Amino acid sequence: MGTHSEGAPAVALPSMLTVEEVADLMRIDRKTAYTAIACGEVPGVRRIGRCIRVSRDVLLRWLEQGEAKFAARGRQ
């Protein structure tokens, strides 16, 4: 089981996510998450030394915007 449940409020997640938590949230492999982060495809990334953290709020907003764009295209 992942670190969150479907429909769980954002506050259930820490404000800064690990790559593992990002992968769980996006339902992708951890290696895929690292690759997307390295390519600049994931917003809200902060590197602190060798640690990578992702802003929960920025990531969730980005995912919601993508869903909204997809829904709008489906209505056309």
N, C-alpha and C positions, 0 to 999 in steps of 0.2 A: 504494500500500500504506500502511496506517495505521502508527501508532507502536507497535503491539503485535501479537502473533499470538494466535490462538485458544488458550485454555488456558494462556497464558503466566502465570507466577507474578507476583503483585503487585509483587515487588521489581524486576521488569523495567521498571516505570514509576517515574518520579520521585515523591517523596512529595507534592509539590505539583504539580498539573496545570494547564496552561493551558486556556482555553476550547476551543481547537482540539483538544487531547488529549482533553478530555471528550467533545466531539462525535464524534471518531474512536472512542473507547471505546464510546459509546452508539449508534454508527452512525446519527447524526442530522446534519442540516445545522448548520453553525456558527451561523447566524442563529437556528435553533430552540433551540440550547444557550443563546445569549445571552438569548433571551426567557424560557426556563425559569428561568434564574438570576435575571433581573430580577423574575420573579413569585414567587420564593422556593420554587420546586419542586425545586431541587437542594440537597442538604445539604452542609455542609462548605465553604461559600464564604467566602473572605476577600478583602476589597478592600484594596489597599495603594495609596493614591493612585488613579490611573486603572487600575491593573492588577488583574485578577481572577485568583485562584488557588483551586483546589479541592483539598481534602485527598483524596488517593488512597484512604486507608484508609476514611474516612467514606463516600465515594462507592461503593466496592466493597461495603462492608457493606450500604448502602442498596439497591444493586442485588440483592444476594444475598437480602435479606429480601423484596424484591418477588417474586423467583422462588420463594421458599419459600411465600409466601402464595398465589401462583398455583397451585403444585403441590398445596397442601393443598385448594384449592377444586376442583381437578380430580378429587380422590379422593372427593368427597362425592356 
